[in-house]
């Protein structure tokens, strides 16, 4: 069965997309640690990040860098934190989390609750910055 991320890639589940090309997709995490918390995935489903082929792996990180730069321009933060956990969804992915301090990227913290309008507004800002 396809992972939830593959179902998002295929358009079976809606998402707040911020960037996309033929190989990668970035969308807002619906259980964010911070406003703008984004997930970056390869479109090809592979469970474990380190099982991804070298071309996809390096392309994923370059795509994530472009998304992080767009996030940095769109959301108030000191930096964009990066995390790869790989346990919650069996599809390789990178977390990009706008942070102001080290403790802002603690995944045990309660998640933010944002409205659909808030998610849409953030996604629109990041997508516009990504296209520049």
Phi and psi restraints in degrees (value plus and minus 20) as a CYANA .aco file:
   2 UNK   PHI     -86.2   -46.2
   2 UNK   PSI     124.4   164.4
   3 UNK   PHI     -88.8   -48.8
   3 UNK   PSI     143.7   183.7
   4 UNK   PHI     -79.6   -39.6
   4 UNK   PSI     -53.6   -13.6
   5 UNK   PHI     -90.3   -50.3
   5 UNK   PSI     -58.2   -18.2
   6 UNK   PHI     -84.5   -44.5
   6 UNK   PSI     -57.8   -17.8
   7 UNK   PHI     -86.4   -46.4
   7 UNK   PSI     -53.9   -13.9
   8 UNK   PHI     -88.0   -48.0
   8 UNK   PSI     -67.1   -27.1
   9 UNK   PHI     -75.7   -35.7
   9 UNK   PSI     -62.4   -22.4
  10 UNK   PHI     -97.8   -57.8
  10 UNK   PSI     -27.1    12.9
  11 UNK   PHI      63.5   103.5
  11 UNK   PSI      -9.5    30.5
  12 UNK   PHI     -96.8   -56.8
  12 UNK   PSI     -44.1    -4.1
  13 UNK   PHI    -147.8  -107.8
  13 UNK   PSI     113.3   153.3
  14 UNK   PHI     -91.0   -51.0
  14 UNK   PSI     135.0   175.0
  15 UNK   PHI    -171.3  -131.3
  15 UNK   PSI     139.4   179.4
  16 UNK   PHI    -109.9   -69.9
  16 UNK   PSI      65.2   105.2
  17 UNK   PHI     -94.5   -54.5
  17 UNK   PSI     118.6   158.6
  18 UNK   PHI    -136.3   -96.3
  18 UNK   PSI     -42.2    -2.2
  19 UNK   PHI    -182.2  -142.2
  19 UNK   PSI     128.0   168.0
  20 UNK   PHI    -179.9  -139.9
  20 UNK   PSI     123.9   163.9
  21 UNK   PHI    -159.2  -119.2
  21 UNK   PSI    -186.8  -146.8
  22 UNK   PHI     -89.2   -49.2
  22 UNK   PSI     -39.2     0.8
  23 UNK   PHI    -133.8   -93.8
  23 UNK   PSI     -40.1    -0.1
  24 UNK   PHI    -156.8  -116.8
  24 UNK   PSI     136.5   176.5
  25 UNK   PHI    -160.1  -120.1
  25 UNK   PSI     120.4   160.4
  26 UNK   PHI    -145.7  -105.7
  26 UNK   PSI     113.4   153.4
  27 UNK   PHI    -167.8  -127.8
  27 UNK   PSI     135.9   175.9
  28 UNK   PHI     -88.7   -48.7
  28 UNK   PSI     119.7   159.7
  29 UNK   PHI     -91.1   -51.1
  29 UNK   PSI     109.3   149.3
  30 UNK   PHI    -100.2   -60.2
  30 UNK   PSI     -25.7    14.3
  31 UNK   PHI    -144.9  -104.9
  31 UNK   PSI      46.8    86.8
  32 UNK   PHI     -97.7   -57.7
  32 UNK   PSI     128.8   168.8
  33 UNK   PHI     -98.7   -58.7
  33 UNK   PSI     -48.1    -8.1
  34 UNK   PHI    -171.1  -131.1
  34 UNK   PSI     140.3   180.3
  35 UNK   PHI     -80.4   -40.4
  35 UNK   PSI     106.6   146.6
  36 UNK   PHI      75.6   115.6
  36 UNK   PSI     -23.4    16.6
  37 UNK   PHI     -72.8   -32.8
  37 UNK   PSI      99.0   139.0
  38 UNK   PHI    -143.3  -103.3
  38 UNK   PSI     125.3   165.3
  39 UNK   PHI    -128.3   -88.3
  39 UNK   PSI     115.9   155.9
  40 UNK   PHI    -139.4   -99.4
  40 UNK   PSI     105.2   145.2
  41 UNK   PHI    -151.6  -111.6
  41 UNK   PSI     129.2   169.2
  42 UNK   PHI     -95.8   -55.8
  42 UNK   PSI     125.7   165.7
  43 UNK   PHI     -88.6   -48.6
  43 UNK   PSI     -50.4   -10.4
  44 UNK   PHI     -97.3   -57.3
  44 UNK   PSI     102.7   142.7
  45 UNK   PHI     -92.8   -52.8
  45 UNK   PSI     102.4   142.4
  46 UNK   PHI    -159.6  -119.6
  46 UNK   PSI     109.4   149.4
  47 UNK   PHI     -81.2   -41.2
  47 UNK   PSI     -71.3   -31.3
  48 UNK   PHI    -130.8   -90.8
  48 UNK   PSI     108.4   148.4
  49 UNK   PHI     -71.3   -31.3
  49 UNK   PSI     -60.5   -20.5
  50 UNK   PHI    -103.3   -63.3
  50 UNK   PSI     -15.7    24.3
  51 UNK   PHI    -116.9   -76.9
  51 UNK   PSI     -26.5    13.5
  52 UNK   PHI     -89.7   -49.7
  52 UNK   PSI     121.1   161.1
  53 UNK   PHI     -83.5   -43.5
  53 UNK   PSI     138.0   178.0
  54 UNK   PHI     -79.4   -39.4
  54 UNK   PSI     -59.1   -19.1
  55 UNK   PHI     -85.5   -45.5
  55 UNK   PSI     -66.0   -26.0
  56 UNK   PHI     -85.4   -45.4
  56 UNK   PSI     -61.5   -21.5
  57 UNK   PHI     -80.0   -40.0
  57 UNK   PSI     -71.2   -31.2
  58 UNK   PHI     -87.7   -47.7
  58 UNK   PSI     -57.6   -17.6
  59 UNK   PHI     -84.5   -44.5
  59 UNK   PSI     -57.8   -17.8
  60 UNK   PHI     -81.2   -41.2
  60 UNK   PSI     -65.1   -25.1
  61 UNK   PHI     -88.6   -48.6
  61 UNK   PSI     -55.6   -15.6
  62 UNK   PHI     -88.3   -48.3
  62 UNK   PSI     -60.0   -20.0
  63 UNK   PHI     -84.1   -44.1
  63 UNK   PSI     -64.4   -24.4
  64 UNK   PHI     -80.3   -40.3
  64 UNK   PSI     -56.9   -16.9
  65 UNK   PHI     -81.8   -41.8
  65 UNK   PSI     -64.6   -24.6
  66 UNK   PHI     -82.5   -42.5
  66 UNK   PSI     -61.1   -21.1
  67 UNK   PHI     -85.1   -45.1
  67 UNK   PSI     -63.7   -23.7
  68 UNK   PHI     -80.4   -40.4
  68 UNK   PSI     -61.0   -21.0
  69 UNK   PHI     -84.9   -44.9
  69 UNK   PSI     -58.2   -18.2
  70 UNK   PHI     -87.1   -47.1
  70 UNK   PSI     -60.6   -20.6
  71 UNK   PHI     -80.6   -40.6
  71 UNK   PSI     -65.7   -25.7
  72 UNK   PHI     -78.9   -38.9
  72 UNK   PSI     -52.4   -12.4
  73 UNK   PHI    -100.7   -60.7
  73 UNK   PSI     -37.9     2.1
  74 UNK   PHI    -127.7   -87.7
  74 UNK   PSI     -40.9    -0.9
  75 UNK   PHI    -148.4  -108.4
  75 UNK   PSI     117.6   157.6
  76 UNK   PHI     -88.0   -48.0
  76 UNK   PSI     100.1   140.1
  77 UNK   PHI    -187.1  -147.1
  77 UNK   PSI     147.5   187.5
  78 UNK   PHI    -107.0   -67.0
  78 UNK   PSI     -59.5   -19.5
  79 UNK   PHI    -171.1  -131.1
  79 UNK   PSI     151.5   191.5
  80 UNK   PHI    -127.8   -87.8
  80 UNK   PSI      94.0   134.0
  81 UNK   PHI     -99.5   -59.5
  81 UNK   PSI     132.9   172.9
  82 UNK   PHI    -146.3  -106.3
  82 UNK   PSI     115.7   155.7
  83 UNK   PHI    -162.8  -122.8
  83 UNK   PSI     122.9   162.9
  84 UNK   PHI    -149.1  -109.1
  84 UNK   PSI      91.5   131.5
  85 UNK   PHI    -124.6   -84.6
  85 UNK   PSI     -73.1   -33.1
  86 UNK   PHI      56.6    96.6
  86 UNK   PSI      -6.4    33.6
  87 UNK   PHI    -124.7   -84.7
  87 UNK   PSI     -48.2    -8.2
  88 UNK   PHI    -101.9   -61.9
  88 UNK   PSI     -50.3   -10.3
  89 UNK   PHI    -156.3  -116.3
  89 UNK   PSI     111.3   151.3
  90 UNK   PHI     -98.9   -58.9
  90 UNK   PSI      39.3    79.3
  91 UNK   PHI    -173.4  -133.4
  91 UNK   PSI     100.7   140.7
  92 UNK   PHI     -69.5   -29.5
  92 UNK   PSI     114.5   154.5
  93 UNK   PHI    -180.5  -140.5
  93 UNK   PSI     136.7   176.7
  94 UNK   PHI    -138.3   -98.3
  94 UNK   PSI     113.2   153.2
  95 UNK   PHI    -112.0   -72.0
  95 UNK   PSI     108.8   148.8
  96 UNK   PHI    -133.5   -93.5
  96 UNK   PSI      96.3   136.3
  97 UNK   PHI    -143.4  -103.4
  97 UNK   PSI      97.3   137.3
  98 UNK   PHI     -83.2   -43.2
  98 UNK   PSI     107.1   147.1
  99 UNK   PHI    -151.0  -111.0
  99 UNK   PSI     136.0   176.0
 100 UNK   PHI    -134.5   -94.5
 100 UNK   PSI     -37.8     2.2
 101 UNK   PHI    -176.4  -136.4
 101 UNK   PSI     151.0   191.0
 102 UNK   PHI     -79.9   -39.9
 102 UNK   PSI     -53.3   -13.3
 103 UNK   PHI    -101.2   -61.2
 103 UNK   PSI     -25.2    14.8
 104 UNK   PHI     -92.8   -52.8
 104 UNK   PSI     -32.5     7.5
 105 UNK   PHI    -129.8   -89.8
 105 UNK   PSI       8.1    48.1
 106 UNK   PHI    -106.1   -66.1
 106 UNK   PSI      89.1   129.1
 107 UNK   PHI     -92.0   -52.0
 107 UNK   PSI     -26.2    13.8
 108 UNK   PHI    -107.1   -67.1
 108 UNK   PSI     -28.6    11.4
 109 UNK   PHI     -89.1   -49.1
 109 UNK   PSI     133.6   173.6
 110 UNK   PHI     -80.6   -40.6
 110 UNK   PSI     124.1   164.1
 111 UNK   PHI    -104.3   -64.3
 111 UNK   PSI     134.2   174.2
 112 UNK   PHI     -92.2   -52.2
 112 UNK   PSI     130.5   170.5
 113 UNK   PHI    -133.7   -93.7
 113 UNK   PSI      93.4   133.4
 114 UNK   PHI    -135.3   -95.3
 114 UNK   PSI     130.1   170.1
 115 UNK   PHI     -98.4   -58.4
 115 UNK   PSI     145.5   185.5
 116 UNK   PHI     -79.5   -39.5
 116 UNK   PSI     -59.1   -19.1
 117 UNK   PHI     -82.8   -42.8
 117 UNK   PSI     -60.7   -20.7
 118 UNK   PHI     -84.6   -44.6
 118 UNK   PSI     -65.3   -25.3
 119 UNK   PHI     -79.7   -39.7
 119 UNK   PSI     -66.4   -26.4
 120 UNK   PHI     -81.5   -41.5
 120 UNK   PSI     -62.2   -22.2
 121 UNK   PHI     -85.0   -45.0
 121 UNK   PSI     -64.5   -24.5
 122 UNK   PHI     -84.2   -44.2
 122 UNK   PSI     -67.3   -27.3
 123 UNK   PHI     -79.6   -39.6
 123 UNK   PSI     -60.4   -20.4
 124 UNK   PHI     -83.6   -43.6
 124 UNK   PSI     -62.5   -22.5
 125 UNK   PHI     -84.1   -44.1
 125 UNK   PSI     -65.3   -25.3
 126 UNK   PHI     -87.6   -47.6
 126 UNK   PSI     -63.0   -23.0
 127 UNK   PHI     -80.7   -40.7
 127 UNK   PSI     -61.6   -21.6
 128 UNK   PHI     -83.9   -43.9
 128 UNK   PSI     -62.1   -22.1
 129 UNK   PHI     -86.5   -46.5
 129 UNK   PSI     -56.1   -16.1
 130 UNK   PHI     -84.4   -44.4
 130 UNK   PSI     -56.9   -16.9
 131 UNK   PHI     -94.8   -54.8
 131 UNK   PSI     -34.3     5.7
